[in-house]
Amino acid sequence: MEEIKTHRGDLTRIGPGQNHLHEAQLKVYGALLCQRDNLSQVQLRLVYYDIAQDRETPFEQLWKRQDLDDFLTLLCSRYRDWHQQESAHRQLRDQALMTLTFPFTDFRPHQRQLSETVYKGICTEHTLLLEAPTGIGKTIGVSYPALMAMPRRQLDRLFILTARTTGRQLILDSLQGLQASRDTQLPLRILELTARDKACEYPDRACQGESCPLADGFFDRLPAARQAAVNARWLDRSSIRVLAAEQRICPYYLAQELARWSDVVVGDVNHYFDQQALLYGLTRQNDWRVVP
């Protein structure tokens, strides 16, 4: 059985992480083939084809069925465990948001009307353009009803986006206020997305294993870092940086990965309102129900 991967240029540019991913894909196919055709072993060939040079570089190995079965079983168990964890988190999150209360004793003047308008707009799937004076409490007045609507409308993600970096901190402060108003921590994963030039620990180096120490072995360390991050839940820029340092992993690309698993993402408007943007792409790819 062959698995063919195309590339251009020097084959060494395909790092160990990508190579292991390609090998894993081929081993899954090999396990399924052995099961289907009742084979005791199978010859697997990974072929890298340079489309510019019309040249093949094959890597071939004979695998026993039992070894491939063991690999597939371990892989499926990891996916199962992660899926069960995420399903339990979603249930816990929605239960908590169903009983979410306003973090202050009362609304400011006109703030209740603002919140009601946002809540109704989300529930009826209407686009809103709101204008409100300074001091009315717009941030909490918008984020609170949006969070309330998530379990009631079966929303997957909430994106709170701003055109200015200073606006992100106001949003994070409001979300922390919601946390502080409860006796127990709100089971909500909140992520702050930061631009690469502000998150990168080695801005003068290329994002390659031979250049950046945080890129070398990134995918090997990613599972543990991802698990630690989703357990932490509060994932602002400083928290991501500390966690990434502990796991010896790139903070920028860790945050990019965590955008897949966070309930609330705080970032710049260009993270969604562009066809090449990360959040827009993830929404389309996963068919998420979101409020941006």
C-alpha positions in Angstrom: 0.0 0.0 0.0 1.3 3.4 -1.0 0.6 6.9 0.4 1.8 9.7 -1.9 2.6 13.2 -0.6 3.6 15.9 -2.9 6.2 18.6 -2.2 8.5 21.2 -3.8 12.1 21.7 -3.1 14.3 20.2 -0.5 12.7 17.2 1.2 14.4 18.0 4.5 12.0 20.9 4.8 9.4 18.3 5.8 10.0 18.2 9.5 9.7 15.2 11.9 6.3 16.3 13.0 4.8 16.2 9.5 6.6 13.0 8.7 5.2 11.3 11.7 1.7 12.5 10.7 2.1 11.1 7.3 3.4 7.8 8.7 0.5 7.6 11.0 -2.0 8.2 8.2 -0.5 5.3 6.2 -0.5 3.0 9.2 -4.2 3.6 9.8 -4.8 2.7 6.1 -2.6 -0.4 6.6 -4.6 -1.5 9.7 -7.9 -1.1 7.9 -6.6 -3.0 4.9 -5.4 -5.9 7.0 -8.7 -6.1 8.8 -10.7 -6.0 5.5 -8.6 -8.6 3.6 -7.6 -10.6 6.7 -3.8 -10.0 6.1 -1.2 -11.0 8.6 1.2 -8.3 7.4 1.4 -5.6 4.8 4.2 -3.6 3.0 3.6 0.1 3.5 5.3 2.7 1.3 5.4 6.4 2.0 6.3 8.2 -1.2 7.3 11.9 -1.3 6.9 13.2 -4.9 8.7 16.4 -5.9 6.3 17.9 -8.4 8.9 20.4 -9.6 11.6 17.8 -10.2 9.3 14.9 -11.1 11.2 12.8 -8.6 10.0 10.2 -6.0 11.6 9.5 -2.7 10.1 6.3 -1.2 10.2 5.0 2.4 9.1 1.4 2.7 8.5 -0.9 5.7 6.9 -4.3 6.4 4.3 -4.1 9.2 2.6 -6.9 11.1 -1.1 -6.8 11.4 -1.0 -6.9 15.3 1.3 -3.9 15.4 -1.0 -1.9 13.1 -4.0 -3.0 15.1 -2.4 -1.8 18.3 -1.5 1.5 16.8 -5.1 2.1 15.5 -6.6 1.1 18.8 -4.4 3.5 20.8 -5.1 6.3 18.3 -8.9 5.7 18.5 -8.8 5.6 22.3 -7.1 9.0 22.4 -9.8 10.5 20.1 -12.5 8.8 22.2 -11.1 10.2 25.5 -10.8 13.7 24.1 -14.3 13.6 22.7 -15.7 12.4 26.0 -13.9 15.2 27.8 -15.2 17.8 25.4 -18.7 16.5 25.6 -18.6 16.7 29.4 -17.2 20.2 29.3 -19.9 21.4 26.9 -22.6 20.0 29.2 -21.1 21.6 32.3 -20.6 24.9 30.5 -24.2 25.0 29.2 -25.6 24.1 32.7 -23.6 27.0 34.2 -24.6 29.5 31.6 -28.3 28.6 32.0 -28.1 30.0 35.6 -25.7 32.9 34.8 -26.6 36.0 36.8 -25.7 39.6 36.2 -22.5 40.4 38.2 -23.9 43.6 39.7 -26.9 44.4 42.0 -28.6 46.3 39.2 -28.3 47.6 35.6 -27.1 51.1 34.8 -29.6 53.4 33.1 -30.4 52.0 29.6 -28.1 49.1 30.1 -30.9 46.6 30.6 -32.5 47.7 27.3 -29.1 47.2 25.6 -28.8 43.7 27.0 -32.3 42.8 26.1 -31.8 44.0 22.5 -28.6 41.9 22.2 -30.3 38.8 23.6 -33.3 39.1 21.3 -31.0 39.8 18.3 -29.0 36.6 18.9 -32.1 34.5 19.5 -33.8 35.7 16.3 -30.5 35.6 14.4 -30.6 39.3 13.4 -27.5 41.4 12.8 -27.3 44.4 15.2 -25.6 47.8 14.9 -25.6 49.4 18.3 -24.5 52.9 19.4 -24.4 53.7 23.1 -22.8 56.5 25.1 -19.6 56.1 27.2 -20.3 54.9 30.7 -23.4 52.8 30.0 -21.5 49.6 30.5 -21.5 48.4 26.9 -19.0 45.6 27.3 -20.8 43.7 30.0 -24.1 44.8 28.6 -23.3 42.9 25.4 -21.2 39.9 26.7 -23.6 39.0 29.5 -26.7 38.4 27.2 -24.5 36.7 24.6 -23.3 34.2 27.2 -26.9 33.6 28.4 -27.9 32.9 24.8 -25.3 30.3 24.2 -27.0 27.3 25.8 -30.5 28.4 24.8 -29.6 28.7 21.1 -27.0 25.9 21.2 -24.2 28.2 20.2 -20.7 26.7 19.9 -18.5 29.7 20.3 -18.7 33.4 21.2 -16.2 35.7 19.5 -15.8 39.1 21.1 -13.7 41.2 18.7 -12.4 44.7 18.9 -10.5 47.1 16.5 -8.1 48.3 19.2 -5.8 46.3 21.5 -6.9 48.3 24.5 -10.4 47.2 23.9 -9.4 43.5 24.5 -8.4 44.3 28.1 -11.8 45.9 28.8 -13.5 42.8 27.5 -11.2 40.5 29.6 -11.9 42.6 32.7 -15.6 42.3 32.2 -15.4 38.5 31.8 -13.2 38.3 34.9 -16.0 40.3 36.7 -18.5 37.6 35.7 -16.1 35.0 37.2 -15.6 36.9 40.4 -19.3 37.3 41.0 -19.7 33.5 41.4 -19.0 31.3 44.3 -17.4 28.8 41.9 -15.3 29.3 38.8 -17.4 29.6 35.7 -16.6 26.5 33.5 -15.8 28.6 30.5 -12.6 28.5 28.4 -11.7 32.1 27.6 -8.9 32.7 25.1 -7.2 35.9 24.1 -5.7 35.8 20.6 -2.6 37.9 20.1 -0.7 38.9 16.9 2.4 36.9 16.1 4.8 39.8 16.4 3.6 40.4 20.0 3.5 36.7 21.1 6.6 35.3 19.4 9.5 34.6 21.8 12.1 34.6 19.0 11.0 37.2 16.5 14.4 37.2 14.7 14.1 33.5 13.9 12.2 31.4 11.3 9.4 29.1 12.5 11.4 26.0 11.8 12.9 23.3 14.0 16.4 24.0 13.0 16.0 27.8 13.7 13.6 28.1 16.7 13.9 25.9 19.8 10.1 26.2 20.3 9.3 24.9 16.9 11.6 21.8 17.2 9.3 19.0 18.5 6.3 21.3 18.6 3.8 18.5 17.8 5.3 16.1 20.2 4.7 18.6 23.1 1.4 19.9 21.9 -0.9 17.3 23.4 0.3 17.9 27.0 0.3 21.7 26.5 -3.2 21.6 25.0 -4.5 19.5 27.9 -2.9 21.8 30.5 -4.5 24.8 28.7 -8.0 23.5 28.5 -7.8 22.6 32.2 -6.6 26.1 33.1 -9.6 27.7 31.2 -8.5 31.3 31.7 -6.1 31.9 28.7 -5.2 35.5 28.3 -1.9 36.5 26.8 0.1 36.3 30.0 -1.4 33.0 31.0 -0.6 31.5 27.6 2.9 32.7 27.8 3.5 31.2 31.3 1.9 27.9 30.2 3.8 27.8 27.0 7.1 28.4 28.8 6.3 25.5 31.2 5.6 23.2 28.2 8.5 24.5 26.1 6.2 25.3 23.2 5.5 28.3 21.0 2.9 30.6 22.7 1.6 32.0 19.4 0.8 28.6 17.8 -0.5 27.2 21.1 -3.0 30.0 21.2 -3.9 29.3 17.5 -4.5 25.6 18.4 -6.6 26.6 21.5 -9.0 28.6 19.3 -10.4 25.2 18.3 -11.3 24.4 21.9 -12.2 27.6 23.6 -15.8 28.8 24.3 -15.1 32.5 24.2 -12.3 34.0 22.0 -11.3 37.6 22.5 -9.3 39.2 19.7 -9.0 41.7 16.8 -11.7 42.0 14.2 -9.4 40.7 11.5 -9.4 37.3 13.2 -12.9 36.7 11.8 -13.9 39.3 9.3 -11.7 38.1 6.5 -12.1 35.0 4.3 -8.5 33.9 5.2 -9.0 34.6 9.0 -8.4 31.9 11.5 -11.8 32.1 13.3 -13.7 32.4 10.1 -12.0 29.4 8.7 -12.6 27.3 11.8 -16.2 28.3 11.8 -16.7 27.2 8.2 -14.7 24.0 8.6 -16.4 22.8 11.8 -19.9 24.2 10.9 -20.0 26.1 14.2 -22.9 28.1 15.4 -21.2 31.3 16.5 -21.8 34.9 17.5 -19.1 37.2 16.3 
